[in-house]
Structures are given as structure tokens and as C-alpha cells.
Amino acid sequence: MHQLTTSFVRRLRDRDDAAWFELWQVFGPVLRGQLMKWGNGRVGFETVRDLSQQTLAALSTSIERFDPTRGVRFSTWLLAIARHALSDEMDRRMALKRGSGKRPAHLNEDWMGGIGGAVDAAYERKIFEAKVAAAIRRAESSSDFMSFEVYRMRVLDGRSGREVADQLGVSQPTISRHLSRSRAELRSRLTEIIATWSFTPEEMAEAELAGLSSDDALFDEAIAEIWHCASSTDEPLT
């Protein structure tokens, strides 16, 4: 695993509140969406929220047993744990209807192998979008206000350089400098996020495959597309 990944896992194991918050912020919305899809109207939002928390709690106690050499993506493994949590909840409800209790199933190594079949491509796309959204949030926090506002208006909102310059009362060369500064910060944060949350070479390569290349224009275009896809979901990732 990458050093950033192992460092983050160590923080989770040590019950670092900031690490737990980041885990929930990045993956919570995607897990809730997938659990709602699986529940198909049989579980409400409160139950889904509880199940997603159970999933992340189970992850914290078993993440060191994750073996990327088995060819399973981290996101697929996470989904397997979520499916286990939902299945256990459904079994518990059926047991209550029959008037008998049910002991929770044990999350054993069989679940560590993934979900045993093809994963919905939409889920994998949302996982990657969640990473990009996290990088954008982090870049916004670490950038000065003017620089990121220029990037937001110019790239995320799709406004022209002249329009942004006129609205902010600065020259177009100044807009270009702010844009370049924020893009560099976002690239850095994206590299950081991908390294932290990617457990396999396939996941590490996702950014390049998504068009987040060294070319500035292509990078901005891909960021804008991913941003709008993430913002158009039923539960926004940002």
C-alpha cells in the first residue's frame, strides 16, 4: 500500500476523530445511495444511515486484512461489507416477524473477497467522483479565496475569462495567474486523495483514465465534467 494509505489506516485504528470524519464524508454518501438502491423501498433513510455507519465501523476493524494482491478493489471490498450489513438487517427483520431472535452474522474472510460478481459501474464511478469531490473540497480549504473563486467561476461554472475578470474587477492576466495557482493546488490535493484512498494499481490509474492528465485544458474539462456529475446525484457528494 502507499505510505499515505497505511498512515490513514493507522489513524483509523487509533480512533482519530478527524480521520473518521473524512472517511464518512468521502464514502458515506456513496454507501447510502447503494444501500438505498439495494433496499428497494424496504428500508428507510434512518436505517440506511445506521447501516452505512455499521459498514464503516466494520471496515475500521478489518481493513488491515484487506489484500490488494487478490485482485479486489478497495471500493468493491467496502461494498461487500455494506451488503453484509444490509443482509444481516433483512435477516433480523425476518426473524422478528417469525417471533425469534437472530444472532448477527460474523464478518469472516469470505466477505473479504468482495461481492462475488460484477460491481455496478455506476457505483465505481461514484466512488471515484467522491475522491475527486474530496480533493476539490480540500483544495478550496487550502487555497486563498480569490484564487479558488476564479477556478470555480472559470472552470466549474464554465464562465469566460473576460466575464470573470469583469465581475471580479481584475485583469485577464490576473485571472490566468489565479487559475494556474488553483489548478496546481487541486492537482496536488487530487494526488494526495488518490494515494490515500487507492489500494490497487487499477485505482491509482483512475485519474489518468478519467482524463485528469498533465494537459491543463483537458484536466479542467475533466474536473468540470466530474463535478457536474457528482452535483447532479440525488445526494450530492460535496
C-alpha positions in Angstrom: 0.0 0.0 0.0 1.0 3.6 -0.5 2.5 5.3 2.6 -0.4 7.8 2.7 -2.8 4.8 2.7 -1.1 3.0 5.5 -0.8 6.2 7.5 -4.5 6.9 7.2 -5.4 3.3 8.2 -3.3 3.8 11.3 -5.2 6.9 12.2 -8.5 5.0 11.8 -7.2 2.2 14.1 -6.2 4.8 16.6 -9.7 6.3 16.6 -8.6 9.6 15.2 -11.8 11.7 15.0 -10.6 13.7 12.0 -9.8 10.5 10.1 -13.3 9.1 10.9 -15.0 12.3 9.7 -13.0 12.2 6.5 -13.9 8.6 5.9 -17.6 9.3 6.5 -17.5 12.5 4.3 -15.9 10.8 1.4 -17.6 7.4 1.3 -20.8 7.9 3.4 -23.0 9.4 0.6 -22.0 6.7 -1.9 -22.7 3.9 0.6 -26.1 5.4 1.5 -27.0 5.6 -2.2 -26.0 2.0 -2.8 -27.9 0.7 0.3 -31.0 2.6 -0.7 -30.8 1.0 -4.2 -30.4 -2.4 -2.7 -33.1 -1.8 -0.1 -35.6 -1.1 -3.0 -38.0 0.7 -0.7 -37.8 -1.9 2.1 -35.5 0.3 4.3 -35.9 3.9 5.2 -33.2 6.6 5.3 -32.6 6.3 9.1 -31.9 2.5 8.7 -29.7 3.2 5.7 -27.7 5.8 7.7 -27.2 3.3 10.5 -26.2 0.5 8.1 -23.6 2.8 6.4 -22.2 3.6 9.8 -22.0 -0.1 10.6 -20.2 -0.7 7.3 -17.6 1.9 8.1 -17.2 0.6 11.7 -16.6 -2.9 10.3 -14.1 -1.5 7.8 -12.1 0.0 10.6 -11.7 -3.3 12.4 -10.8 -5.4 9.3 -9.1 -3.0 6.9 -5.6 -4.4 7.7 -6.7 -7.8 6.4 -7.5 -6.3 3.0 -5.2 -7.9 0.5 -4.9 -5.9 -2.8 -3.0 -8.8 -4.4 -6.2 -10.8 -4.5 -7.3 -8.5 -7.4 -10.2 -6.9 -5.5 -10.6 -3.1 -5.5 -10.9 -1.4 -2.1 -14.3 0.0 -3.2 -15.6 -3.5 -4.1 -14.5 -4.8 -0.7 -16.2 -1.9 1.0 -19.4 -2.7 -0.9 -19.2 -6.4 0.2 -19.2 -5.2 3.8 -22.2 -3.0 3.1 -24.1 -5.8 1.5 -23.3 -8.0 4.6 -24.7 -5.3 6.9 -27.9 -5.0 4.8 -28.3 -8.8 4.5 -28.0 -9.1 8.3 -30.6 -6.4 8.8 -33.0 -8.1 6.5 -32.5 -11.5 8.2 -33.0 -9.8 11.6 -36.3 -8.4 10.5 -37.5 -11.7 9.1 -36.5 -13.4 12.4 -38.5 -10.8 14.3 -41.6 -11.5 12.2 -41.3 -15.2 13.0 -41.0 -14.3 16.6 -37.5 -15.5 17.1 -34.2 -13.8 17.6 -31.2 -13.8 15.3 -27.6 -13.6 16.1 -25.6 -11.2 13.8 -23.6 -13.0 11.2 -19.9 -12.9 11.5 -17.9 -10.8 9.0 -15.5 -13.5 8.0 -12.8 -13.8 5.4 -15.4 -14.9 2.8 -16.6 -11.4 2.7 -13.1 -10.1 2.3 -13.0 -11.4 -1.2 -15.6 -9.0 -2.4 -19.2 -9.5 -3.6 -18.5 -12.4 -5.9 -19.6 -10.8 -9.1 -19.5 -7.8 -11.3 -19.9 -4.5 -9.5 -22.3 -1.9 -10.8 -20.2 0.5 -12.9 -22.3 3.4 -11.6 -21.1 2.6 -8.1 -17.4 2.6 -9.1 -17.9 5.9 -10.9 -19.5 7.4 -7.8 -16.6 6.2 -5.7 -14.2 8.0 -8.0 -16.3 11.1 -8.1 -16.3 11.1 -4.3 -12.5 11.1 -4.3 -12.4 14.0 -6.8 -15.0 15.9 -4.8 -12.9 15.4 -1.7 -9.9 16.8 -3.5 -11.9 19.8 -4.6 -13.1 20.5 -1.1 -9.5 20.2 0.2 -8.2 22.5 -2.5 -10.8 25.1 -1.7 -9.9 25.0 2.0 -6.2 25.3 1.4 -6.3 27.9 -1.4 -6.7 31.6 -0.9 -10.3 32.8 -1.5 -9.7 34.7 -4.7 -7.7 32.0 -6.5 -10.3 29.3 -5.8 -13.2 31.6 -6.7 -11.6 32.2 -10.1 -11.2 28.5 -10.6 -14.8 27.9 -9.5 -16.2 30.5 -11.8 -13.9 29.8 -14.8 -13.9 26.0 -14.7 -16.7 24.7 -12.6 -19.2 27.3 -13.7 -17.9 27.5 -17.2 -17.6 31.3 -17.5 -15.3 33.0 -19.9 -12.1 34.6 -18.8 -13.4 38.1 -19.8 -16.6 37.6 -17.8 -14.8 36.5 -14.7 -12.3 39.4 -15.0 -15.1 41.9 -15.4 -17.1 40.5 -12.4 -14.1 40.4 -10.1 -12.7 43.7 -11.3 -9.2 42.4 -12.3 -7.3 41.9 -15.5 -7.4 38.7 -17.5 -3.7 38.1 -16.9 -4.5 38.2 -13.2 -7.3 35.7 -13.8 -4.9 33.4 -15.6 -2.4 33.5 -12.6 -5.2 32.7 -10.1 -6.4 29.9 -12.4 -2.9 28.4 -12.7 -2.4 28.6 -8.9 -5.6 26.9 -8.0 -5.1 24.2 -10.7 -1.7 23.4 -9.2 -3.2 23.2 -5.7 -6.0 21.0 -7.0 -3.6 18.7 -8.8 -1.6 18.3 -5.6 -4.7 17.6 -3.5 -6.0 15.1 -6.0 -2.8 13.2 -6.0 -3.0 13.2 -2.2 -6.6 11.9 -2.1 -6.0 9.2 -4.8 -2.9 8.0 -2.9 -4.8 7.9 0.4 -7.9 6.0 -0.9 -6.5 3.8 -3.6 -5.4 0.3 -2.6 -4.6 -1.2 -6.1 -2.7 -0.1 -9.2 -6.0 0.0 -11.0 -7.4 2.6 -8.6 -4.2 4.6 -8.8 -4.6 4.8 -12.6 -8.2 6.0 -12.4 -7.3 9.7 -12.6 -5.4 9.4 -15.8 -8.1 7.3 -17.4 -10.7 9.9 -16.4 -8.8 12.5 -18.4 -7.0 14.2 -15.5 -3.8 14.4 -17.5 -0.9 16.8 -17.5 -2.6 18.9 -20.2 -4.2 21.9 -18.3 -7.2 22.2 -20.7 -8.0 18.5 -20.6 -7.6 18.5 -16.8 -10.0 21.4 -16.3 -12.5 19.8 -18.7 -12.5 16.5 -16.9 -12.7 18.2 -13.5 -15.8 20.2 -14.6 -17.5 17.1 -16.0 -16.9 15.0 -12.8 -18.0 18.0 -10.7 -21.3 18.3 -12.5 -21.9 14.5 -12.5 -21.3 14.4 -8.7 -23.5 17.5 -8.2 -26.4 16.0 -10.1 -26.8 12.9 -8.0 -29.7 12.5 -5.6 -27.4 13.0 -2.7 -24.6 15.4 -3.7 -21.0 14.3 -2.8 -19.9 17.8 -1.8 
